[in-house]
Amino acid sequence: MSGVTIVVGGGLVGLATAYGLADRGQKVLLLDQGDTALRAARGNFGLVWVQGKGYGMPAYARLTLRSAAMWPRLANDLLAETGIDVHLRQPGGFSLCLTQEDMVEEAGQLRWLREALEGKYRFEELGPEELRRRLPGVGPDVVGACYSPDDGHTNPLLLLRALTSAVQQRGVSLETGCEVQKIESTGSGYRLTGNGRTWEGDRVVLAAGLGNQSLAQQVGISLGLSPNRGQILITERLPHFLDYPTNYVRQTSEGTVQLGYSNESTGLNDGVSANVMSDIARRAVACFPRLANVQLVRAWGALRVLTPDGFPIYQESPSFPGVFALTCHSGVTLAAVHAYEVAPWIAGGPAPDELQVFSDQRFKNPDYKVNSNGH
């Protein structure tokens, strides 16, 4: 297919990128594995979150801030094109701390970011009294919080649905049940094969989450990915009580309350475990005691993608020009920058600011320290 860009991966990263490519007039073929895929979107907490991201890498903090600022445009574009409201709310957000050690660590990271960004990083440190004034209902075990006015939240499943609808309305060809296993050059483009099927295009975008690992290796890009399981609990619908998203608890527009989060190294096991669910519930009740007797209606686990330092990798293959690998942990927060900055770059436009920082080459630098909080 001459003039076609093939996007491998129908999750939030692949969809947002395909959406932006179609806006640039590109012919796009989106290959989705289907419901057998280990979709990170299923385990997303739905935060459009700036707070703490980029500690150790200021370029990532700037990228995240730009994406959060562009999110209203994305939400409005999707609503206009599909009629789907993704329930974006950006009132600011609170990182609640249950120990003084957590408060010191959180505030220290945000101060580092403010200095690294030359003061262009907004947050407040709140003691118990000020926190309870601004966030009524917080439990006595919460010792303080950090607040960022740039944080918000959305419905990740509605975002997935809206992007899926929007890309097709923009002319993207969507194929499901695709197991891409091999990439090879044809001289004038690239041929992808898998499970007896073949696809050809001029450009290829690898946005297949954990599936990127083996595909990227074939084109000389080393991602070093590992799965990270997160579990989420959902309560029954409750009367509205929480105006802001927090790092542990957020109330959705429908009234349910989402409880998280967890970080587990479990290989490819995306199930749930009683001990982790118990910890999530106990922590949520410590934050908001009113949740102690509510009914839980759903629980699930999902595998998210982590690079060695937690920060994204955006790279064009040096040996297979026109093949790009996109890997990140924050598919919701970064959706806007994927659509409005990364996609135009792939289509031949200018690279986003500081894009070279997100190359896999950083891991080959012996002086590079992998000690960040990128996700």
Buried (B, 14 or more C-beta within 10 A) or exposed (E): EEEBBBBBBBBBBBBBBBBBBBBBEBBBBBBBBEEEBBBBBBBBBBBBBBBBBBBBBBBBBBBBBBBBBBBBEBBEBBBEBBEBBBBBBBEBBBBBBBEEEBBEBBBEBBBBBBEBBEEEBBBBBBEEEBBBEBBEEBBEEBBBBBBBBBBBBBBBEBBBBBBBBBBBEBEBBBBEEBBBEEBEBEEEBBBBBBEEBEBBBBBBBBBBBBBBBBBBEBBBBBBBBBBBBBBBBBBEBBEEEBEBBBBBBBBBBEEBBBBBBBEBEBEEEBEBBEEBBEEBBEBBBBBBBBBEEBEBEEBBBBBBBBBBBBBBBBBBBEEBEBBBBBBBBBBBBBBBBBBBBBBBBBBEEEBBEEBEBBBBBBBEEEEEEBEBBBB
